[in-house]
Amino acid sequence: TPPWAGPRCDQLDVLPTPRGAGYLQRDEGRPTSSWKGTVLEGEDGRWHMWTSELTHHCGIDAWLGNSRVVHAVADSPTSTFVREDVVFDVFATEPHVIRGPDKEYVMYFSANFSSNVKPCVCTNGRGSTGEGDCPFWATTGNVISGTYLSWSKSANGPWSSPSQIFAAYRGPDTNISPWILPNGTAIFFWRDWPYDYQARPVRAGGTIHFGTATDWRDGSTYKQQHEVVFPDLGPMETEDSFIYYDVPSRSFHAVFHHMYGLPWPRNVESWWLCAATGHAFSESGTDW
C-alpha cells in the first residue's frame, strides 16, 4: 500500500525535494539557523511550518538561550518557506503541531517563560555560534524548561495561552510527540536524556519513552511511562520523533532521529556523524 515500496514493502517511498525547499530564512542579509519543524496544509490552502529558530544569527550550540518558535508559510510543501510571525519568543523550542479531533491546530513545545533567559549575540554572521559568543550555561543544558501545549482554530493563530504538561516533572526537555485520537485521548513519545556513562550498556543520549492522555486539552491527564521503547538502539538512542496514523495499513507509525546509527563503541566521540532516520510501527498504538 502507498507510500511503501521495496520487496518487503518496508521502505518509505519518498520523493526527492528540490534544492531551496524548506526554511532558509535570512535576516539582514545573513543566514538564520533553525531546528526541527512540522508542516501542515492550512485551511487557507497554504502550507504552514512551525520551527525552532535561533535568534541573533546563532547556531544550534546556542539553542538554550536563543530558541524561539516561528511560523512560516509556502505555496507548496516543496517551496521555500518564509517567516510570517513569531508564535512564542525566547525561550521556546521543539514545536510539534498536529490536528485535533475538531480540526484544531495543536502545538506541543518546550519553553521557559522566565525573563532570566538572555539570548547570546553571535558575531560571525554565518548562522553559527562562535567561540566566546555565549556564556557557559547557554550551551550546557542549565536552562530548566517545561512542556506545554497551545491550540488554535486557524493555522494563522491566534494561539491559546500555553497549558503546562508534566508540571511535576524535573528533567531535560521532553521533546514530546503526541498523536490525538478521534475520541480526544492521546498517545505520545517523550524523551529523557540520562547521560549515564557508568551504566552498562552505556546510556548517553536521548531515550524514548511512551505515554498516554485521557484528554488532550488537559495537561494533568498526560501520564509518562518510563520503560525504554527501543532498548536495542544503542547508547545515543533517539529524539525528534513524529507519530502518525496510516489509513491504508490501519496502523500507527513513527519516524525519528536515530542518533547512533552504528554499533557501539564505534565513533562514540562523534556520534552525530552516525545519525540515521528510524522508523517504527504499531497496530495498536501502544505496542511498538
N, C-alpha and C positions, 0 to 999 in steps of 0.2 A: 504494500500500500504506500502511496506517496506520503511523506517525502523520503522514503527509504530506498536504498539501492544495494548492489553487491550480491554475491552468490548466496549469502545467508540473510539478505535483507537487513543487514546490521550497520550499514553506512548511511549517515545523513547525506542526502543528495542535495548539497548546497550549490548555489550558482556563484560564479565569480562576481566581484563588485569592482566598479571602475575606480581608478586612482582619483582621489578627490572626494570620494564618498565619505560620509561621517561628519564629525565635528572638528573643524580645523580653524577655530576662532583665532583671529589676530586683533590685537589692540595696540594702538599707536604704532602700527606697522610691525609689531613684534609678535612672535608666537605665544599662545596661551595654552598651557597643558591641561589635560582633562583625564579622568579615570572612570571607567565603567559607565554605562548608560543603558537605559531601556527605551525602546521605541514603540509607539502605538499609533495607529491611524485614528485621527480625531474625528469628532462629529462634523467638523468643518471641511473634511476631505483632505486636509493636510496631514503630514507625518510629524509627530511630536516626539522629541527626545528630552529626557531628563538625565543630567550627568553631573558628576563632581568636577568642578573647575577650580584650578589653583590660581589665586589672585597674585598680583604684583609680579607676573611673569616667572613665577617659581615653578620648580618641578616637583615630582612626586615625593621627594625627600622632605618637603615642607608641608605634607598633607595635613599634619596635626595642627597647624596654625593657619593655613591658608585655604582650606577647602570650603566651598560653598556650592549649593545646589542651584543649577541654572536650567532654564527651559529654552530649547532651540527648536526650530521648525524647518521643514523642507517640503518641496512639492512632491517628492517621491522618496522611497526608502533608500535609493542609491544616489541621491543628490547630496550636495554639501549642505549641512545643517547650519543655520545662522541663529545666534542667540537672540531671543526676544526679551527675556526678563530674568531677574534673579528671584527664585522662589523662596529660598532660605539662605541668609547670608552666613558668613563665617561665625561659628564653626558648624558646618553641616556637610555630610558626606554620604556616599553609597546610596543614592536614591534608587528605589526599586518600585516601579509603577505597574500596576495591573488593574484589570477591570473588576468591579464588584458585581453582585447579583443583579443590581438595578442599573448597570452600565456606568456606575460611578468610576472615577479615576482615583485609585487608592495608592498613596505613596508611603512606602516604608523607608526610613533613613536613620542614620546615626547623627547625633548632634550634641553640642554643649552650648547652651544659650547664655552662659555666663559672659560678662563683659571682660573677664580676666584673660580671655584668649586674644592674644595680639598677633596679627599676621606678620610674617617676615617680608622684607623688601629685597628681592633678588636683583642683582646688578648686571648680570651678564647679558640679559635681554634675549636669551635663546629659549626661554620656557623651561629652564632647568635651574637647579639650586646650586649656587657656587659655594665653595668652602668659605666659611665665616659669615654667610648671609643670615643664618638663623641661630637663635640660642639653642642650647643643648636639648631642652625639653621638646622643641618643635620637631625633632627627628627621632626621638627615642620612646615615644608612647606614653608620655606623662600627662596627656590631656584626658580626663575622665569624660566619656561620652555615654549618653543614654540612647535607647532605641525608641523611635517614635513612629506614629502613623498620622497621616493627614489625608483628607479626601476632597474631591471637587466634582461638581456635576459637569464641568467642562474641562477639556484639555488646556484651555487658556486661563483656568482659575475663575474666581478666587478659591484659595485653599483654606480648609478649616484650621482652627488652632490646633497645633500638634498635641496628640494624646500619647502619653508615655506607655511603653510596654516593658515588662520585666522591671518594674520600679525597684524591687529589692535586689536585683542582680548587681554584683560588683565584679567587674572583669573587663576585658577588652571589648571593642566594638563588635556586635554580634553578627553584622553582615547579613541580616535576616532576609530570607527569600520565600515568601508565602505563595500559596495558591488558594483562592477563595472559592468554595463550592457553592452551588446554586442555593442551598439551604442556609447560607450565611456562616457556616463553620469554615475553618481554615486549617490547612496543614502547612508546615514550613520547615525549612532547614535553617539552622543558626550555627554560627562558628565560634569556637573558643580558640585561644592561642596560648597554649600552656608553656612553651619554651622550656620543656623539661629535658635537658641534656643528660641527666643522670638515669633516666628511665631506660629500660631495655624491653622492647625496642625503643630507641630514642624518639621522643615527640618534640619536635622543634618548630612546628608550623601550625597552620590552621587546621583544626579538627572539626568536621561537620557532625552536627547532632540533629535530631528530629524534634518536632514539637507540634502541638495542636491548639486550636482555639475554638471555643463553643460559639463565640460571637465576634466577628471580625472587627466590629466597631468598638468593642470593649477591651481595652488593653489589659485589664486584670484577668481576662479569661485565657490569655496566651500562656501556655504551660511548656516549659523547657524539659526535654528529656536529656539524659546525659550519656547514654550509650553512644559509642562511636559508630556512625553509619557505615563508613568504609574503612575498616581496620587494616585492610591489606594494602593500602595505597602508599605506604612509606611514611617517613618522618615529617615530610613537609605538607602532606595532606592536600586540602582543597579550600577554595574560597570562591566568592563571586558566583554563586550558583543561581540558576533560574529554573523554576518548576513550571511545567505547563501540562495541559491535558490534550492528548492527541485523539481526536474524534475517530479517525479511521481504525486505529488499533485499539480503541477503547481502553487506554491505559495512560498512566501518568509518566512523564519523562522529565529529566533534569539534565541540563548541560552546566558545566562548571569549569573553573580554572584549576586544573590539576597541577599543583606547583612542584611536584617532584616526579617527572616522567620516567626517570632512570632508576635502576635498582640502587639501594643503599649499599656501600657508602660512597659511591662514585660522585665526585664533584660536589661534595656537601657544602663546601665554602662558596660555591657559585650555583646554588640550587635554582636560581631564576633562569639560568641558561637551559635547564632541563624541563621547563614548563610544557605542558600539553593540555589539550582540551579533553575533558572527561564527559562521559555520557552514562546515565543510569536510568532504569525504568522500574515501574511498579504497577501491577494490575490493580492493587487496592488503594495505593497512595500512602500506605503505612509500612509495607514490607519491601524495602529497596534492595 
